[in-house]
Amino acid sequence: MSPAEDIDPVLPGGRVSPAEDIDLDLHRQLGLTDEELVTIEKILGRPPNRLELAMYSVMWSEHCSYKSSRVHLKRLPTTAPHVLVGPGENAGVIDVGDGIAVALRIESHNHPSAIEPYQGAATGVGGILRDIFTMGARPIALCDSLWFGPTGGTRADASDAADTARSRWIAEGVVSGISGYGNSVGVPTVAGEITFDPCFASNPLVNVMCVGVLPVERLVLGQASGAGNLAVLLGSSTGRDGIGGVSVLASAPLEGGDGSSAKRPSVQVGDPYEEKRLIEACLALLDAGVVVGIQDLGGAGLTCATSETAARGGMGMEVDLSAVPRREAGMEPFEVMTSESQERMLAIVPPEKMPRVEEICARWEVAASVVGRVTPGGRLIVRDTIGGIELASVPAASLADEAPLYERPMSAPSWDAAVRADAAEHLPPPGDCGSDLLALLSDPSVSDKSWAYRQYDHQLFLNTVVPPGGDASVLKLKAPGLPATNKGLAISVDGNPRWCALDPRAGTAMVVAESTLNVACTGAVPKALVNCLNFGNPEHPTVMWQLSEAIDGMSAACRALRLPVVGGNVSFYNESGGVDIHPTPVVGVVGLIDHLLRPPPGMALTDGSVLFLLGPPGTGLGGSRWATSLRGFTGGTLPALNLNMHVSLIDIVVSLVRQRLVCGVHDISDGGMAVSLAEMAIAGGVGVAVSGIEGHAELFSEAPTRVLLAAAPAEAESVERFARDSGVPIRMIGSAGGDRIRVAGLLDVTVATAREAWSTGFPE
C-alpha cells in the first residue's frame, strides 16, 4: 500500500481521482472476493480507494459480518420475557429482578493465541471485558474454555515431539496470559475447562466469557444519536498492533498447505492497568449521564466502532484522522482506521457535556480526544483536516449491516457405514475396570486443573461462593452501585468435540444439556446461554454441514429448556495444513439462585451418606472418553437425549438442592459414572461402595440426564419420594464410607490411589 500522502482523495460528487490505481489483487490480499469487490463498487457507484477497500475488508470479514453463518444463526431462539438485549449488541443482557441486570458475552481469540499465546489470550480477556462494560455493566467474572494439542508423553517421532513442545508452550502461555491480565485488571476468573486433543495441536481454541452486573437503569447501547454530538476516543493511543487481525485471521487458515505464515498480522498488545482505568472511567461517565452511546474498539478498530454506532443510530459520522492520538510515527490512514490496539472506547457525547467528560477522564488518568462528529445522512466520512482532504466516504450501514450473506454448500461426511453401525458396546470389556478408571483420572483432560486455576485470583471482589473445580461456579450478586439482594449467579462453560465430531446435532444438544445441568447442581435455574462456535474452513461443505447441524441441535435443546441464546461468536478457518479441527461449539450458561443464603452442597461425599442415581439408565459408549481415549474407537452413535426428561431432571435437582435434601450432587459426563464417583470420593476424602451397575457400559457411559445424589440417611426417603412424584427414575446404588472406591464386580481402588492419578495427570 502507498503512504498516506499518496492516497488520492474522493472528489466532490463521490468521484475518485483518475490517478487512483489500485492493485488488481489488493482486494484478494485483504480477504475480499472478486464478487465482493463488484458489490462494493455498486454500493459506492465507483471503485473504492485503498482506504475504503481496507475498511470493507475488515468489516466484511467472517469475524465482523458473520457472512457465512448468519443464515443459520437466525434459527436460534433469542427472546424471553427477561431478555433486555439479545444478539447484535456488544453483549446480551437479562433482567434478574431486584432492579439488577446481568450482561454476558463469549468470544474467541484462537488465531492470535496460536501466534503469540500470552498476548493472544490476554487481549482476548481485555476485549471481552470491554464488551461487558460497554453495556454499562461492571465485569465481575471471567470464564474460559481452552483446547490444546497433547502436551506430554514419550514420542518417537520428531515431528510429534515438536508438536508436543509447541502445544506445551501454547498452553502455558495462554494460562499465563489469562491470569496476568485478569488478575491485574481486577476481575476474577471463576470457571472454565481445559481439554487436550491432537486435532488442536496446530490450532488451539481460546474462548473467553465474561459476566457483568448493572442497575437496570444504567443499561446503554452502542449507538450514535443526535446530529452534532461528538465522537470521543477514550483510552490508549493507536499503534500498529493487531492490524489485519479480523480481515486475515478470521478469513483464512493459520497456515497454507506449505506452512507459509506470510499473512499473519501482528498480535495486539494488552495493558490491564489502562483497562482498569478505562472501566472505572466509562462507568463513571455512564453514572454521570454524559454519554448517549458507547462502543469498544475491538475487531476492525475505529472502522468498526464508528460504522456500527452510526448505523445503529441511523446516522452518519465524520472522522478526523489527524485528531486520533498515535503511538507510532508515519501511520497510514488505513492503519489508523483498522488498528486493533487495545484499551480503547468510542463515546458519543453532547458538546455541552464534553467538559464534564474531560473532568471525569482526567480523574481516572484516561485520555479523551474528540475524533469526529455525528452527522445526518448516514455516511461515514474520513477526513484529514491537517491535509485538508477527504480520504473516504461510504454509507455507514454498508460496512456494518450490508455484508454479503452466503448460503455455502453443505454436505454430510461420507461415513463408512460399517464404522457408523459398529457400536462401541461391541468393544471387548476391560480386564480391570479399576485400571481404566485410573487411566481416565490421569488423562490431562480429566485430571485436576488446579495448576491452571490457582494462577487465577478467583476471590477478587470476595463474591465467589463456589470456586473453580466444581460443576459450576457460584457468585454473590454484589457490586458497587448495585441494589442489595440475596440473589446469586451460577456459571458453567462447556464443550465436547468428541461428541460433536461423531454427531454435531446430537452432540451440541448434549453439550447444552450438560451445561444447564451443571448450573442446576448448584440450585440455580438456567436463564441464558451464549455460544462460541469454533469450526474449520467454511469453504468446505462438510464444515458448513457441521455448523448447520450444531445450530439445529442447540436450537432444539434451548427451546425445550426455555433458554434464550442472547449472544455469541462464530470462529471459522480453524484449520492447519488443510485439516479442520473437530466441530467445537462451546456454550456458557448463566443460572439464577433466588436466595443464596449459604453455599450449595457441592460434589463431596459425606461419610455415612447414601448415594442415588437420578435419571434414566445409560449404557451407550459412543463418543465416550473411555471408547475414544482408551480404545481409540471414534465410530458408533451417541446415547439418546430425552429433552423432556432433562427438563424434569433439572427442575428436580434445583428443588432438592434448594430444600437442602442432599449433601452432595454431581452430574455424570466426562468419563462416565466411574469418574464422577471417583471425583466425589476425592472431594470428600471418603470412599464409596456401589452395587447394581450393569457392567462396564453403564460404568463408563456418558449418556446424558444423569446425576449422582448423596443424602443423609434421614433424608433418603424424602429424596426418593420427591423424584418419583416428578416422574424421573431414581435408585439407591450405595453408600459413602471407608477408604476405597468399590463398584461390585467391576472395580476396587483406594481413594488415595485415585487421588494420586487425578492430581498428577495434568501437571506432568
N, C-alpha and C positions, 0 to 999 in steps of 0.2 A: 504494500500500500504506500501511497505517496504521503509525504509530510503534510501537516495541516495547511501550510501556506499554498500548497499545490492543489487543494480541493476546490473545484470550481463552484461558485455559488449558484443557488437556484435563482433564476432571474424572475422579475415580476411576471405574473401570469402563469407561474409554475413551469416555465421553460428552463431547460438545463443548458448551460453554455456549450456551444459546439466543441469547445476544447476538451470537454469531459470525455474520457476514453477509458472505459472500464475493461479490465482484463476479462475476456470472454469466459474464462474458467473461474473467476473470482467467486461467483456465487456457489459453485460446487465446492471450492475450498472451504467456504463458510457453512457448508451443510445444506444448502438450498438446491432443489432440483431445477431442471430446465423449465418444467411446468410451473413451479412456484415463482420463478423469475418472470414468466409471462403474466401470471396473476398480479404480481406486484406492479408491473408496467401498466396493466389495465386499471388498477386502483389509482395510480398516480397520473395516468394519462401521458406518461413519458417514461423513459428509462430512469431507474434510480441512480443517484450518485453513490460514491463509495460509502459515505457515512450512512446514508439511508439503507443501503444494502446490508451493512453491518447490523443496523438496528433491527431490520426484518429477520436477519439470520438468527439473532438471539431470541427474539420474541416468537418466532415460528419454529423454534426447536421443540423437540419432544418434551423437554423439561418444562417449558413455559406454556406451550399451547395444547399439549395432550392430543395432538392431531391424529394419532393412530389409536387412541384409547377412548376418546370422548363418546364415540358412538356406542361403546359398550358400557361405559360408566353410568350412563343415564338410566340403566336398568336397576341401579341400586336404590333401595328405599332411603330417603334422606329427610323425611319430615316426621314430626311428632309434636304433640302439644307443648312439650317442654323445650323444643329446639328453638333457640333465638336466632342463630346464624348457622346455615348449612354450608355445603361445599361452594367454593367460588371466592370466598374471602380468605384472609390470611390464616384464620383458624376457625374451627367450629366452636359454637358457644351454646351451652344448655343452661336452663334455669333449674336450680336445685332447691329453691324455696328459701324462706327467711331473708329475701332480698339479695340473695347471692347467686352469681352465675359462675360457671366453670368453662374455661376455654381449653381446648385440646387440639393437638396437631402432631403429625408424624411426618418425617421427611427422610430421604436417603442422601447419603454422601459417599456413595460406593466408589465411584471412579477416582475422586480426589484422594480417598483413603488408600487406594491401591498404589498411588504415585508417591504420596508423602503421608504415611499413616498418622503421625501425630497431628499435623496441621489439618489434614483432611477431616479427622474426627473432631478436633477442637472447633473448627469453623462450622462443622455440622451442628454442634451444640449451640454455638453463637447464633446461627441462623434460625434455629427452631425457637430459641428464646425470644428473638425479635418478632417472630410470627405471633407469639403469645402476647407480649406487652404492647404490640401494635393495636390489639383489640381493647386495650385499657386494663388488661389483667396483669396481676403480679405473678410471675412464674414461681411455683412452689415445689415442683418436682420434675426430674428428668428420668427417662427410662430409655433403655437401649436394647436393640436386637442385633447381635453380631454373629457373622457367619464367616468362618475362616477355613483355609485348607488345613490338612493334618500338620501338626507341629512337633511330632515326636516319633520315636520308633527307629529301629535299625533298618537302613535302606542299602541294598547292594547297588542299586542303580544310581549313578552320579547325578543324573538329572532329577531324580526323585529327591535325593539329598538336598539339592539346590532348592527345589520347591519347598521342602520342609523348612529349611533355614529361612527362606523368604516369608513363608506363612508365619513362622515364629516372630520374625521382625515386624510383620504387619500387625499381628495380634498384640504384641507388647506395645507397639506404637499407638495403636488405636485406643487401647485401655488407658494408656498414659495421657493421650490427648483428651479423652472424655473427663478423666479425673482432674487433669491440670486446668482445664477451662472451667468445668462445673464447680470445682472446689474454690477456685479463685473468684469467680463471679458471684458465688454465694448461693447457689441453687443445688439442693441435694439430689443425687442420683439414687433412686429408691427401688427400681425394679428393672428386670431385663432378662436376657438369655444369651448364652454363648454356645455355639454349636460348631463342630468341625466336620468337614466333609470334603473329599477330593474334588468335587465339582467347583469349589470355591478357591482352589489353590491359586489361580491366576486372577480371579475376580472376586474379592471379598465383598460382603454386604455390610454396610454400616448404616443402620436405621435408628434414628433418634426421635423420641417422643417427648413432648413437654406438656405439662398441665399447669394452668394458672387459674387464679380466682379473682373476682372483682365484684364490687357492688353493681347491681343490675344497671343503675343509672349512669355508670361510668362507661358503658359499652360505646365504642366508637368504631366507625367503619373507615376503610381506606379509600375515600373518595374525595375528589376536589369539587367544591361548590363555591358559588359566589364569584362572578367575574370581578377581577381586580384584586382578589385575595392573593397573598404571597406564597410562593413555594420556597420553603426554608429547609436547607440541608443541615442536618444535625449530626454531630459526632466526628468521626475520624476524617482525615483528608483522603483524597483519592489517589491511588497509585496504580501500578500496572499488574498487581497480583490478581489472579483469577480471570484475566481477560480471555475470552473464548470458552469459559467453563461450560456454559449451558449449550452453546451452539456446536461445540465439538464433542465434548464428553457425553452429552446426552443424545447425540445423533450418530455416534459411531462406536464400534468396539474399542476396547482399550488398546488393542494392537491389531495390526493386519495379520494376514497369514504369514507374512515374512518377519513378524515381530517388530516391525517398524513402530517407533513412537514419535515420529516427526510431528504429528498433530497434537501432541499433548500440550495443553496450555499450562501456565504457571498456576499453582495451587494457592488459594487465598491464605493469608496470614492473620491469625486472630490476636486480639488484645483483650483479655477478660476484664481487666481493670477499667478500660474505656467502656466496655459493655455494661459494667455495673453502674458507672456514672450515667450512661445513656438510659438505662432502665429507670433510675430514680428521677432523672430529668423529665423523661417522657410522661411518667405517671404524675409528676408534679404539674406539668403543663395541662394534662387532662383534668386533674382536680381543680386547676385554676380556671378552666373553661376558656382557654385562649387559643385552642386549635379546633378546626372544624373537621379535620381528617388527618390521618397519619398512615404512613406506609413504610415498611422496611425496604432497604436496598439489598436484596439477595441476588438470586439468579438474574442475569441481564442488567443488573445495576441500575443506573439512573434512567436508562431507557425503559425498563420495566416499571419503576416507581412512577415516573411522570405519565407514561401512556396509560397505565392501569388506573391511577387515581383520576385522571382526566376522563377516561372512558366511562368509569363507574358513575361519575357525576354528570355525564352528558355534556362535558365542557371540553375546551381546548387548553393548551398551555404553551407559553413561550419560555424557553430556557436560554439562559445566558451562560455559555461555557466559560467565559473569562471570569465569572464570579465563583466558579467551583474551586475550592481550596485543593491544591495538589501537593503531593509529597515528592513528586519526581518532575524534573525539568523536561521540556520538549515533548510532552504528551500530545499525541494527535487527537483530533476530535472524536474519532471512533473509539479510542482508548478511554477517554473520559466518559463517554456515554455508555460503554459496555463493561467497564471495570467492575469487578465484584469485590472490591475492597470492603472489608468487614466493618462492623460497628457504625453503620450509617443509617439514618432515617430521613424521610421526607415528610415535613409537616405542612399543612395548609393553614395559613394564619391570616386573619383580617388585618389590614395595615395598621389600624389603631391599636391592635394588641401586640404589635411587634416589640415595643419597649419592654412590656412585661415578659415576653418570651426571652428576650436577651437577658433580663434580670435573673430569671429562673435558671437559664442555661449557665450563666456566669457563676451562680451559686454552686452548681454541680460541676464546674470546670468542663463544660461541653461546648464546643464551637457551634455557632449558629450563623449560617450565611444565607442571605436571600439570593436564590439562583434562578428564580423565574416568577411568573405571574399567571394566574388562571385567566383564561380568555373565553369569550363566546366563540361559536363556530366549529368547535370540535377538532381543530388541527393542532398537532404538536409541531411547534416551530423551534428549531435550534439555531441560535444566533451566536455570533462572537462580536460583542459590542466594541471590543478594542479594535478589531479589524473592520468593524462596520459592515459585516457581511452576514448573509443568511446561509447557513450551512445545510439545513434540511427542513422540509415541510411535508408532513404526511398526516393523514387522518389518524388521530389517536386510537380510535376504535379498530382501525385496520391492523394495528400492532397487537392490541390487547384481546380482541374478540373475533377477528376475521381470518385467523389462520386456516389453512385448508383442513378439511375433515375427511380422513381416509377410511374407507372400508377395505382394509387389506385382505388379501386372500387368506383363507383358513383351511387347514386340513388336519385331520387326526393323524397321529403317528401310525405307522404300519406295524402294529404289534404282531409278533409271532403268535398265532392263535394257540399254539400248544403251550407257550410260556404263559399266556394270559389265562388259560384254562387250568394250568397246573397250580393247585392251591398250595400255600405254604404249609398247610396241615399235613401234606404228604412228605414233608421233610422228616427224616428219622428223629425220634425223640433223643434228647441228650442223655448220655450215660449218667451224668451227675448234674442235676439242675442247680445244685449249690455252686459248682464251679462256673456255670453260666451266669448265675446271679453275680458272683464276684467279678467276672469279666465285664458285665454290664456296668456295675458300680464303678469300676476303674476306667471305663470309657470316658475320655475327656469331655464328651458332650453330655454325660450324665452326672459325672462326679462333682464334688464340692467346688463351687465357683468363688469361694471367699477370697482366693488370691486376687481376683479382679475387684470384687465389690468392697473389699477392705481398703482399696485405694480411693474409694468414693466416700466423701463425707455425707453420709445419708441422714445425719441428725441435724443438719443445718435447719434453722427456724424452730427446732425442737417440736416439730409437728409429726414426726414419724412414729407411728404406734407399732406397726409391723414392718421390720426392716427387710432388706433383700434376703432371699433364701427360702421364702415360703411360697405358697400357691399364688398369692398376690400380696402386694404391699398396701398398707393402710396408713392414711394421713388424717390428722385433725384438720377440719376446715377453719383455718385460722391464719389471718394475715393483717398487717396494718391497714386500717380504714375499712375493714370488713365487719358487718354486723355480727354480734355474738351469736353463736349457735353451738349445739351439741352434735351436729351432723359430722359425718366422716366420709372420706373417699377411699375406695379400693381400686387399684390399678394393676392390670396384667398385660404383658406384651408376649405374643405367641406366634410361632410359625412352624411349619413342618414340611420341608421339601421332599422327605421320603414319601409321605402320604400323597403330596400333590404331583410328584413325578409319576406315581402309579395311576392316579385318577384325580386330575386337577379340580373337577367339580365336587366330588365327594370329599376329597382331601381338604379343600378350602372350607367346606361346611363343617368338617370335623375340627378344624383349627378354630373357627368361630365358637363352636360348641365347647371346646376345651377352655378358651379364654373366658367365656362367660361363666363357666363352672368354677374356674379359679377365683373370680371375684365373689361368686356366691359362697364359696367356702369360708369367706370372712364375714358372712352375714350381710353382704351388700347386694342390692338389686341392680343388675346391669342397666345402664342408662344411655350410653352412647358408644359408638365404635369409630375409630379412624383406621385407615389402612395404608400400607406401603406395599405396592405391588411390584415385586422385583422379577423381571423376566429377561429373556435373551433378546435376540435381534428380531424386531417386529417385521422385518422383510422376509423372515422365514415363516411360511404358512403354519407350521406346527406351533410356533411360539404364539401366534395370534389365536390359534385354536385353544391353546392352554390358557391364555388370558381370558378369552370369552367364557370358557368353561369355569374358570375360577370365579369370575364375577357372577355367573349364574348360581354357583354354589354358595357364595357369600350372600347373594340376594335372598335365596331361599331360606337360609339359616336366619338371617336378620329379620325377615318378615315373620317367620314363625316365633322368634324370640322377642318380637316387638322392639327391635333395637335399631335406631336410626344410624345411618352412616353419615357423619357430619363433616367429613373431610378426608383427605388422603393425598397420595403421591404415587405416580407411576414411574418406575425406573426401568428403561429399556436399554438395549445394547449391552447387557451384562453377558459378554462372551469374550473369549480369547482364542485366537487361532481358529476361528470358525466354529468353536464348540460353545453352545449355550449352557448357562447354568440350569439347574433344575428350577422349575417354576416355584417361586418362594413368596407367596403372599403372606405378609406379616400384619397382624391386627393388634391394635391397642384398645382395650376395653376399660371404661371407667364405670364403676358402680357406686351407688349411694347407700350409706348407712344412716338411717334416720336418727338414731340415738347411740352415739359412740361414747358410752359411759365407762367401758372397760375394754381391754384388748380382747379380740376374738380368741377362740381356743387354740388355734394353730394346729400343727400336724403331730406334735409329740405325743407318744403313748404314755399313759399313766399306769403305774403298777396296780394290778388288780382290776383294771377296766376290761369291759367286754368289747369285742370287735364285731362290727356288722359290715356286710357288703350290701350297699344300697344301689339298686339299679338292675337292669336285665342281665342275664348270663352273657358272657362274651368269650368266645374261643377263637375268633378269626385272627390269624397270624400274618395276613397280607399287610405289607408296609410296616411291620413292627421292627423295632430295633434288633430284637433277637434274630429275626429272619434275615434282615439286611446286613447288620454289622457282624453277627457271629456266624451266619451261614452263607453270606454272600448271595442271598436269594432276593431278587428285586421284582419278581412277577406276582401273579395271583391277583386277588381282588381285596379291596378294603372291607373291613367289617361294616355292617349296615348301621346307619344313624337314624333313629326314630326321633324326629324333631318334636313331635307332640309329647313323647315320653321325656325328652330332655327338658322341655319347658316345665313339666310337672316336677322333675327331679330338682331343678334349680329352686323352684318355689319351696319345696320341702327342706332342702339344705339351708336356705336362708332362714326359714322358720325355726328349724332345730337349733341353729347357731344363736339366733336372737333370743330364743327362750332358754338358752343355757342348758339344753338337754344333752349336749355332747361335750366331751372334754378333749376331743381330738378329731380332726377331719382332714382328709387328703384325697384329692382326685386321683384316678388311675389314668396314666397317659404314657409318657416315655418310659419304656422298659416294662410296662405292664404291672400287674399286681405284685409281682416279685419285688420290683424296685420300689414301689410305693410302700409295701410292708417294711422293707429294709430302711427306707428314709424315715418312717415313723418311729421305728425302733432306735435308730441312730439319734434322732432328735430328742427322744425321751430317755435314752440311756437304759432302756429296759427291753427285754426280749418279748417274743410273742409266739404262741402256739396256735396253729390254724389247721383245720381239717375240712374235708368235703370239697376239695379243689380237684376238678376233673382233669388231671394230667397237665403236661407242660403247656398245652394250647391255652388253657384258661389262665395259667400262671403268667405267661409272657404276652398274652394278647393285649393289644392297645385299643380294644373295642371301646367306643365312647359311652357316655352316660352312666358311668360307674364311680362310686365314691366309697372310701373306707371311713367308717364312723367308729369312734371309741366313746363309750359311755360308762359312767359309774353303774355298778350292778343295780342300784336302786332306781336308776332311770331307764334301764333296759326295756322294761315292759312298755313304758310310755313311748320310747323311740319306735319300737316295733308297731305299736298301735297307730301312731301318728302316720307312719309311712304307709301302712296297709290301708288306712282310711283314705289316703290320697291316691291309691291305685298304683303305687310304684313297688316293684318287688324288693323284698328285704330278707336277709337271712343272717343269723348269727353264725360266724365262722370260727371264732376263737376267743382268746383272752390274752392279756398282757401280763408278763411276769418272767422272772428268771433272767438269764444272760444269753439265751440262744434264740435264733430265728428258725422256727420249725414249721414246715408245711408237711403234714402227714403223708408219707410215701413218696415225697418229692425232694425235699431239701432239709438240711440241718447244718447251720453255720452259727458261729458265735457272733454276738453283736460287735465285739472288738475286732474280729476279722473283717466283718462288713464295713465297719468304720474305717479301718486301715485302707481297704481297697477304695472306698469312696473319697477319702480325704487326700489321697496321694495321686490319684489319676490325672487331675488337671495340672497341678504344678509341674509334675515330671514331664 
